[in-house]
Amino acid sequence: MTRTIAQQAQLALLLEVATTPKPGNVDRRHDHEDLRFEHFLAGAAGANDGLRALADPDGPPIGVAFERAVEGMSDQSGGNTQFGGLLLLAPLVRAGALGEVTSERARRIAEGTGVEDAVGFYRAFEHVDVAVADPPEDMDALDVRHGSDAVPAVRERGLSLYDVLERSTDHDEIAREWTGSFERTFDAAAAIEERDGPVTDRAGDVFLDMLAADPDTFVAINHGAEVAEDVRERAAAARDGHIDADDLADELVEEGINPGTTADLLAGGLFVALYRGVDV
Amino acid sequence: MTRTIAQQAQLALLLEVATTPKPGNVDRRHDHEDLRFEHFLAGAAGANDGLRALADPDGPPIGVAFERAVEGMSDQSGGNTQFGGLLLLAPLVRAGALGEVTSERARRIAEGTGVEDAVGFYRAFEHVDVAVADPPEDMDALDVRHGSDAVPAVRERGLSLYDVLERSTDHDEIAREWTGSFERTFDAAAAIEERDGPVTDRAGDVFLDMLAADPDTFVAINHGAEVAEDVRERAAAARDGHIDADDLADELVEEGINPGTTADLLAGGLFVALYRGVDV
């Protein structure tokens, strides 16, 4: 194994987008009209220096390295490609740099973030439009859509990135992973490890299982909870063989429904699986 | 534009393999049985540190950086994915690091290589099996298939990498580019720039034009000159609309014919086009 931690992380992003079918998402065989496969390739290539900063045990705070990764990712015309994936990877990659990729270590890194991490996170929103939920009314000053303009409020309140994400756990699965135990990420990794065959085939099965298990929070933010539950049910039907997964993929692309958070979780799972030695 | 030269080079490798149809090659919609799309993704991710060494104006000799890129590329189970592409990129990427990617500058870099570059080149063959032609009888000591064992002979004769490649120009198009003016590479870049639309669509058209114009030397090495000429004629028929390019792609994959050198030239052309500002 000669791949570095940063290379494993980048490869996880590439394998994620290559995995097909991944109903509703851009994959090897599916594009959305304005968000295409090549945008994800450019996003992964551009994220490289930020990933290397995350993989450096003496690197900057992970929120700062994350911002660097998002800045590089954004140098393409498709818009947001891997913001959520990079956010999920940040503590996992740093965990690998500091010793071992375990949920405990990633959790300690997440809990150990400070104000500068939160500042990097807010600044990352300057580089790309990310679909997010409205904040509670009393939280307007901390709306991520303010980007850098929210930094004074973040500093004044002394919020860490962990604190910020903790306020989004009701509607964002990546925030739940970060402030929980990265349970779904490590479950995805284990499921990839258990299977046989080409890694993107395994990842396709695991994606369908994940989408069938829980409503995608990115779909819920963009289309509402009912649509997210409907997508979950259709994914379960595909997983159980009642409908064809490839047909579902075509349908969801046509409907403009993009279960991006489940794809982000898959990228995290692929990174952990690669780190543990799954071959490509 | 925030992508670095190394990131542009890596993205060129990724866009090359994503480009479809690219008859006979692995692409977004085609795999060979033991050489699959994901192997190329892993190859590109693994090549990153070598590409960064190539993109460093104070970096090691390009042959040494090339070996590092090939070593990283080889950490996947598919075998040779981008050896030729990396060899072609080496002087182009260093040219970008030293000022500007022009054929003149790349040519000067190629001509300026020394014995250590040649040593790196031979050592690169230790990392991966590369299909090559038999050397002339009096050249057996310099057969690249000897890998590091040929290094004493290289040193004794004081051969540069340019010298070594000059001896392969009769049967290898990458050697011709290196010891010529990188003409087909820069022609490919210009053809990509002239077209409109998504960059991988443009690259697909350019690939077919290139395959229709000249017999692929990698096909000639593996299957003989007649087969290479037959592939050229079929590519011309596809370009001219007499047969379907997607059908040709399926046929060539089935026949186990892989016009890899034309794909390498496309990777070089994509790099130059990205460097000059073609958007993704």
Interface residues (C-beta under 8 A of the other chain):
Chain A: M1 T2 R3 T4 A6 Q7 Q8 Q10 L11 L14 L15 A18 R28 R29 R36 F37 E38 H39 L41 A42 A44 A45 G46 N48 D49 E71 G72 S74 D75 Q76 S77 P198 V199 T200 D279 V280
Chain B: M1 T2 R3 T4 A6 Q7 Q8 Q10 L11 L14 L15 A18 R28 R29 R36 F37 E38 H39 L41 A42 A44 A45 G46 N48 D49 E71 G72 S74 D75 Q76 S77 P198 V199 T200 D279 V280
